[in-house]
Amino acid sequence: MIKIVHVPLDERPCNYDFPTLMFQGKEFDIHRVPFEYMGLKKKPGNIAKIQEFFKEACKDAYAAIVSIDTLVYGGIVPSRLHYNTVEEISERLEVLKEVKKANPNIKIYAYNLVMRCPHYDDDDEEPFYYQHYGLRIHDKKAIEHKMEVNVATQEEIDYYNSIDIPFEYENDYAARRKVNTAITCKVVELVNEGIVDFLIVPQDDSAPFGYTAKDQMTVRSVVDKHNLQLKVLTYPGADEVSNTLFARMLNEYYNKKPLVHVIYPSDECKNVIPCAEDRPLDISVRYQIIASGCLMTPDLNEADLILAINAPTRNMIASQYREYSDYFGYVVGRNLVDFVERINYLVYEKKKPVTICDIGYCNGSDPAFIRLVDQKNFYMDLAGYASWNIPCNSLGTALPMGIRYIYPHNKELFDDFLMHRFVEDIGYSSLGRKELREKYCGTNPGDYTIYDVHGQRDPYWVSLTHKVMKELLHDLCPNLDGRYEILDMYFPWSRTYDIGLKVKYIKEK
């Protein structure tokens, strides 16, 4: 078996487990950073132990999929909180050179995030002052950027002049971003030196103006300086990038560039700007296809894989607010019946592998679409499905699943993960989480809240979640009844947003 080393972005299942569940199999033996070395949300992982593992494991490995944020900061959230200098972090990057020196043939696929700048007041994953000043930090830089390019309105300028942020908080935030951007530029230099073979610089929760946009421009300038546009890609993403790099590694291992044909419920879906992203959907789709080592094709018949993307035609919103969805964008502007009939035809008549990226909403499946899918009942004949978190995360799961499907794979493991996606993305992300938050989360001391479910495995909360998910899945997806078993359930960050599941597909007799 071919040895692959994986340094995940953090300890959550989407980063730590998904790539292994998807790609472990007939050809590859995946060696992950031991879980005990990983961090816990704001607590960084043991960087010394992680680097020690990385060096040793890579000595006889074919390839490494590595999150730079974990390698040098200890994880995604610690990268937003550290107080290290450029010099200190640069020293930690030297491990990549050591690995390449010890094993010159290893292929290093890396990713290093552009630090996000959320558009809200919440310090759950940010520095403590973001609880009160997050929105102002975001808005001030966004308007400042607009003023630089002469597109700010007078109303925005007036607002900008009224924004009050304590100097020490604004300075702390800006200084950390400056360090992180400098480090990302150094990683680009490692690509130029041939140490890193391929690099993705994902924009975590991106926006057209502000910190993330300006940092991206800085990184792009270094990419352009060295003419590395084919080896360094920048586009919206974060938690899905390991999947994408595994898919690229797989394609390069087989020396193939699969052709991907993309279909939507309407051509207008291509132009919607997804939640927490900075560009039309179709642009990001093209980036992810290229990043995964594939090419797009307009020719259905020559396609190796069909990527079916469910999206609105305008005004994408989060799943928990779907009762406020734009009627034209979700109903009039797209034809879900035609879309589902086409998928059914492609699966059963054209015998094409079809993977579905369901991003009608962000943070969960589109019930209107799933209702039709259930009627057709082609769940387990798909090459992939994803509908979790923001759209780029789902896209970077559905597409790699499809790529994995077209190569030799362990069917039992693949089917388990496919069912896992239906149970989690429909049962929890779309249905269960909303109901649990609305009916069972309170504000009194001792209550379960969206940020505190009393630990990772509180018996009452686990039992309640299991019950709610099962009932809601039955109501929306009766054809899934009796076809899955939830073997394990936990809440990795002791909050409602993330869930950890182990799901077993029960094959129909």
QUIKAJO-V326325 format. One record per pair of residues at least 6 apart in sequence whose ideal C-beta (glycine too) atoms are under 6 Angstrom apart, sorted by the first residue. I is the first residue (numbers start at 1). GAP is how many residues later the second one is. D is the distance in Angstrom with one decimal. If there is no record, write none. Layout:
i=I gap=GAP d=D
i=I gap=GAP d=D
//
This chain:
i=1 gap=28 d=4.1
i=2 gap=25 d=5.5
i=2 gap=26 d=5.2
i=2 gap=60 d=4.7
i=3 gap=26 d=5.3
i=3 gap=58 d=4.5
i=3 gap=59 d=5.9
i=4 gap=24 d=5.2
i=4 gap=26 d=5.0
i=4 gap=59 d=5.3
i=5 gap=26 d=5.2
i=5 gap=52 d=4.6
i=5 gap=53 d=5.3
i=5 gap=56 d=4.8
i=5 gap=59 d=4.2
i=6 gap=24 d=5.6
i=6 gap=26 d=4.8
i=6 gap=59 d=5.0
i=7 gap=26 d=5.5
i=7 gap=47 d=6.0
i=7 gap=59 d=4.2
i=7 gap=60 d=5.3
i=7 gap=63 d=5.3
i=7 gap=64 d=5.7
i=8 gap=7 d=4.4
i=8 gap=8 d=4.7
i=9 gap=6 d=4.3
i=9 gap=58 d=4.3
i=9 gap=61 d=6.0
i=9 gap=67 d=5.1
i=10 gap=65 d=4.3
i=10 gap=66 d=4.9
i=11 gap=27 d=4.0
i=12 gap=480 d=5.0
i=12 gap=486 d=5.6
i=13 gap=487 d=4.6
i=14 gap=225 d=4.9
i=15 gap=224 d=5.7
i=19 gap=223 d=4.6
i=19 gap=224 d=5.6
i=19 gap=227 d=5.2
i=20 gap=10 d=5.0
i=21 gap=396 d=4.6
i=22 gap=382 d=5.5
i=22 gap=395 d=5.8
i=23 gap=223 d=4.8
i=24 gap=6 d=5.1
i=25 gap=384 d=5.0
i=25 gap=385 d=4.1
i=26 gap=382 d=5.1
i=31 gap=26 d=5.0
i=33 gap=17 d=5.4
i=33 gap=20 d=5.6
i=37 gap=8 d=5.6
i=37 gap=9 d=4.9
i=37 gap=12 d=4.4
i=37 gap=13 d=5.2
i=38 gap=7 d=4.7
i=39 gap=6 d=3.9
i=39 gap=35 d=5.1
i=39 gap=36 d=4.4
i=41 gap=36 d=5.6
i=41 gap=452 d=5.0
i=42 gap=35 d=5.3
i=44 gap=30 d=2.6
i=44 gap=31 d=5.8
i=44 gap=34 d=3.7
i=45 gap=29 d=4.2
i=45 gap=30 d=5.4
i=47 gap=27 d=5.2
i=51 gap=44 d=4.8
i=55 gap=43 d=6.0
i=55 gap=44 d=6.0
i=58 gap=6 d=5.5
i=58 gap=41 d=4.5
i=58 gap=45 d=5.7
i=58 gap=48 d=5.7
i=59 gap=43 d=5.5
i=59 gap=44 d=5.7
i=61 gap=45 d=5.6
i=63 gap=44 d=4.2
i=63 gap=186 d=5.1
i=64 gap=44 d=5.1
i=65 gap=44 d=5.1
i=65 gap=177 d=5.5
i=65 gap=180 d=4.8
i=65 gap=181 d=5.8
i=66 gap=44 d=4.9
i=68 gap=42 d=5.6
i=68 gap=44 d=3.8
i=68 gap=119 d=5.7
i=69 gap=7 d=5.4
i=69 gap=10 d=4.5
i=69 gap=44 d=5.6
i=72 gap=17 d=5.1
i=72 gap=20 d=4.2
i=73 gap=6 d=3.9
i=73 gap=9 d=5.5
i=77 gap=48 d=5.1
i=80 gap=35 d=5.9
i=80 gap=46 d=6.0
i=86 gap=93 d=5.4
i=86 gap=96 d=4.8
i=89 gap=94 d=5.0
i=90 gap=96 d=6.0
i=96 gap=94 d=6.0
i=96 gap=99 d=5.3
i=97 gap=98 d=5.6
i=100 gap=95 d=5.0
i=107 gap=90 d=4.9
i=108 gap=88 d=5.0
i=108 gap=89 d=5.3
i=109 gap=89 d=5.0
i=109 gap=136 d=4.1
i=109 gap=140 d=5.9
i=110 gap=86 d=4.9
i=110 gap=89 d=5.2
i=111 gap=89 d=4.3
i=111 gap=130 d=4.4
i=112 gap=72 d=4.9
i=112 gap=75 d=5.0
i=112 gap=89 d=5.8
i=113 gap=89 d=5.4
i=113 gap=91 d=4.8
i=113 gap=125 d=5.8
i=114 gap=89 d=4.7
i=114 gap=98 d=5.4
i=114 gap=101 d=5.0
i=114 gap=102 d=5.5
i=115 gap=62 d=5.6
i=115 gap=65 d=5.0
i=116 gap=88 d=3.8
i=116 gap=89 d=4.0
i=117 gap=21 d=5.1
i=117 gap=93 d=5.8
i=117 gap=94 d=4.2
i=117 gap=95 d=5.5
i=118 gap=87 d=5.8
i=119 gap=19 d=4.8
i=120 gap=14 d=5.8
i=120 gap=15 d=5.8
i=121 gap=10 d=6.0
i=121 gap=13 d=4.6
i=121 gap=14 d=5.1
i=123 gap=7 d=4.4
i=123 gap=8 d=3.9
i=124 gap=327 d=6.0
i=129 gap=40 d=4.3
i=133 gap=32 d=5.3
i=133 gap=36 d=5.7
i=136 gap=27 d=5.1
i=136 gap=29 d=5.3
i=137 gap=36 d=5.8
i=140 gap=23 d=4.8
i=141 gap=69 d=4.5
i=141 gap=70 d=4.9
i=142 gap=67 d=4.4
i=142 gap=68 d=3.7
i=143 gap=9 d=5.6
i=143 gap=13 d=4.9
i=143 gap=17 d=4.3
i=145 gap=64 d=4.2
i=145 gap=65 d=5.6
i=146 gap=6 d=3.8
i=146 gap=63 d=5.3
i=177 gap=34 d=5.9
i=181 gap=34 d=4.7
i=181 gap=37 d=5.4
i=184 gap=35 d=5.3
i=185 gap=37 d=4.7
i=188 gap=34 d=4.7
i=188 gap=35 d=5.8
i=188 gap=44 d=5.8
i=190 gap=6 d=4.6
i=191 gap=8 d=5.1
i=191 gap=37 d=5.6
i=191 gap=40 d=5.4
i=191 gap=41 d=5.7
i=192 gap=34 d=4.4
i=198 gap=33 d=5.7
i=199 gap=33 d=4.6
i=200 gap=33 d=5.3
i=200 gap=41 d=5.4
i=200 gap=91 d=5.9
i=201 gap=18 d=5.5
i=201 gap=33 d=4.4
i=202 gap=35 d=3.6
i=202 gap=36 d=5.3
i=202 gap=39 d=5.3
i=203 gap=9 d=5.4
i=203 gap=13 d=5.9
i=203 gap=33 d=4.9
i=204 gap=34 d=4.2
i=205 gap=71 d=4.5
i=206 gap=6 d=4.8
i=206 gap=30 d=4.7
i=206 gap=71 d=5.7
i=206 gap=72 d=4.4
i=207 gap=71 d=5.5
i=208 gap=70 d=4.6
i=216 gap=18 d=5.7
i=223 gap=9 d=4.7
i=233 gap=58 d=5.2
i=235 gap=49 d=5.6
i=235 gap=52 d=3.8
i=236 gap=41 d=4.2
i=236 gap=48 d=5.7
i=236 gap=156 d=4.6
i=237 gap=155 d=4.3
i=237 gap=159 d=5.9
i=239 gap=154 d=5.1
i=240 gap=153 d=4.5
i=240 gap=156 d=2.7
i=240 gap=157 d=5.5
i=243 gap=153 d=5.3
i=243 gap=154 d=5.6
i=243 gap=157 d=4.1
i=244 gap=47 d=5.1
i=244 gap=48 d=5.1
i=244 gap=152 d=5.0
i=247 gap=45 d=4.1
i=247 gap=153 d=3.9
i=247 gap=156 d=4.3
i=248 gap=44 d=5.3
i=248 gap=45 d=4.0
i=251 gap=42 d=3.4
i=257 gap=38 d=5.3
i=258 gap=36 d=4.8
i=258 gap=46 d=4.0
i=258 gap=47 d=5.7
i=259 gap=36 d=5.6
i=259 gap=38 d=4.1
i=259 gap=43 d=5.8
i=259 gap=44 d=5.1
i=259 gap=45 d=5.1
i=260 gap=29 d=5.3
i=260 gap=34 d=4.9
i=260 gap=36 d=5.6
i=260 gap=45 d=5.0
i=260 gap=47 d=5.4
i=261 gap=36 d=5.5
i=261 gap=39 d=5.2
i=261 gap=42 d=3.6
i=261 gap=45 d=5.3
i=262 gap=45 d=4.8
i=263 gap=45 d=5.2
i=264 gap=45 d=5.4
i=265 gap=69 d=3.8
i=265 gap=70 d=5.7
i=265 gap=71 d=5.6
i=265 gap=74 d=4.0
i=266 gap=47 d=5.4
i=266 gap=67 d=5.9
i=266 gap=68 d=4.2
i=268 gap=45 d=3.9
i=268 gap=65 d=5.8
i=269 gap=42 d=4.1
i=269 gap=44 d=5.6
i=270 gap=11 d=5.9
i=270 gap=12 d=3.7
i=271 gap=9 d=4.9
i=272 gap=9 d=5.3
i=272 gap=39 d=5.7
i=272 gap=40 d=5.8
i=272 gap=42 d=5.8
i=272 gap=44 d=5.5
i=273 gap=7 d=6.0
i=274 gap=7 d=5.6
i=274 gap=42 d=5.5
i=274 gap=117 d=3.8
i=275 gap=41 d=5.4
i=275 gap=87 d=3.9
i=275 gap=115 d=5.5
i=276 gap=114 d=4.6
i=281 gap=30 d=5.9
i=288 gap=107 d=5.4
i=288 gap=108 d=5.9
i=288 gap=111 d=5.9
i=289 gap=7 d=5.4
i=292 gap=107 d=5.7
i=297 gap=6 d=5.5
i=304 gap=102 d=5.7
i=305 gap=48 d=5.2
i=305 gap=97 d=4.7
i=305 gap=101 d=5.9
i=306 gap=40 d=5.4
i=306 gap=46 d=5.1
i=306 gap=48 d=4.4
i=307 gap=48 d=5.9
i=308 gap=35 d=5.3
i=308 gap=46 d=5.7
i=308 gap=48 d=4.8
i=309 gap=48 d=4.7
i=310 gap=48 d=4.8
i=310 gap=50 d=4.9
i=310 gap=56 d=5.8
i=310 gap=59 d=5.0
i=311 gap=48 d=5.2
i=312 gap=17 d=4.0
i=312 gap=18 d=5.1
i=312 gap=48 d=6.0
i=313 gap=16 d=4.9
i=313 gap=20 d=3.5
i=313 gap=21 d=5.6
i=314 gap=15 d=4.0
i=315 gap=11 d=4.1
i=315 gap=14 d=4.9
i=317 gap=8 d=5.8
i=318 gap=44 d=5.3
i=318 gap=45 d=4.9
i=319 gap=42 d=4.0
i=319 gap=44 d=4.7
i=319 gap=45 d=3.4
i=319 gap=111 d=5.1
i=320 gap=114 d=4.9
i=322 gap=39 d=5.6
i=336 gap=33 d=5.5
i=336 gap=36 d=5.8
i=340 gap=32 d=4.3
i=340 gap=36 d=6.0
i=343 gap=11 d=5.6
i=344 gap=32 d=5.0
i=344 gap=34 d=6.0
i=346 gap=6 d=4.6
i=346 gap=8 d=5.2
i=347 gap=7 d=5.3
i=347 gap=31 d=5.4
i=347 gap=34 d=5.3
i=353 gap=30 d=3.7
i=353 gap=52 d=5.4
i=353 gap=53 d=5.6
i=354 gap=28 d=5.8
i=354 gap=29 d=5.8
i=355 gap=28 d=4.5
i=355 gap=29 d=3.2
i=355 gap=43 d=4.8
i=355 gap=46 d=5.5
i=355 gap=47 d=3.3
i=356 gap=29 d=4.8
i=357 gap=29 d=6.0
i=357 gap=37 d=5.3
i=357 gap=38 d=5.0
i=357 gap=41 d=4.0
i=358 gap=7 d=5.2
i=358 gap=8 d=5.7
i=358 gap=29 d=3.7
i=359 gap=32 d=4.1
i=359 gap=35 d=5.3
i=360 gap=6 d=3.0
i=360 gap=9 d=5.7
i=362 gap=28 d=4.9
i=362 gap=29 d=5.6
i=364 gap=65 d=3.8
i=364 gap=66 d=3.2
i=365 gap=22 d=4.2
i=365 gap=60 d=5.3
i=365 gap=61 d=4.4
i=365 gap=65 d=4.0
i=367 gap=109 d=6.0
i=370 gap=56 d=5.8
i=370 gap=106 d=6.0
i=374 gap=103 d=4.7
i=374 gap=105 d=5.1
i=377 gap=102 d=4.5
i=383 gap=19 d=4.5
i=383 gap=22 d=3.8
i=384 gap=14 d=4.8
i=384 gap=17 d=2.9
i=384 gap=18 d=4.5
i=385 gap=36 d=4.8
i=386 gap=8 d=4.3
i=386 gap=11 d=3.7
i=386 gap=12 d=4.0
i=386 gap=35 d=5.7
i=387 gap=7 d=5.3
i=387 gap=38 d=4.1
i=388 gap=6 d=5.9
i=388 gap=37 d=4.9
i=388 gap=41 d=5.1
i=415 gap=90 d=4.5
i=416 gap=88 d=5.9
i=416 gap=89 d=5.1
i=419 gap=65 d=5.0
i=419 gap=84 d=5.4
i=419 gap=86 d=4.0
i=420 gap=83 d=4.0
i=423 gap=61 d=5.5
i=423 gap=80 d=5.0
i=424 gap=77 d=5.4
i=427 gap=42 d=4.1
i=427 gap=46 d=4.4
i=428 gap=41 d=5.7
i=428 gap=71 d=5.1
i=431 gap=41 d=3.9
i=432 gap=36 d=5.0
i=432 gap=37 d=4.3
i=432 gap=40 d=5.9
i=433 gap=63 d=5.7
i=435 gap=33 d=5.5
i=436 gap=32 d=5.9
i=437 gap=13 d=5.5
i=437 gap=59 d=5.8
i=441 gap=7 d=5.4
i=441 gap=8 d=5.2
i=441 gap=9 d=5.5
i=450 gap=46 d=4.7
i=451 gap=44 d=5.0
i=453 gap=8 d=4.7
i=453 gap=38 d=5.3
i=453 gap=41 d=5.7
i=455 gap=39 d=5.5
i=456 gap=34 d=4.7
i=456 gap=35 d=5.4
i=456 gap=38 d=5.8
i=457 gap=33 d=5.0
i=462 gap=27 d=5.2
i=473 gap=7 d=5.8
i=474 gap=7 d=5.8
i=483 gap=23 d=5.3
i=484 gap=19 d=5.7
i=485 gap=19 d=4.5
i=486 gap=17 d=5.9
i=487 gap=15 d=4.3
i=487 gap=17 d=5.6
i=488 gap=14 d=3.9
i=489 gap=12 d=5.7
i=490 gap=10 d=4.5
i=492 gap=6 d=5.3
i=492 gap=8 d=5.2
//
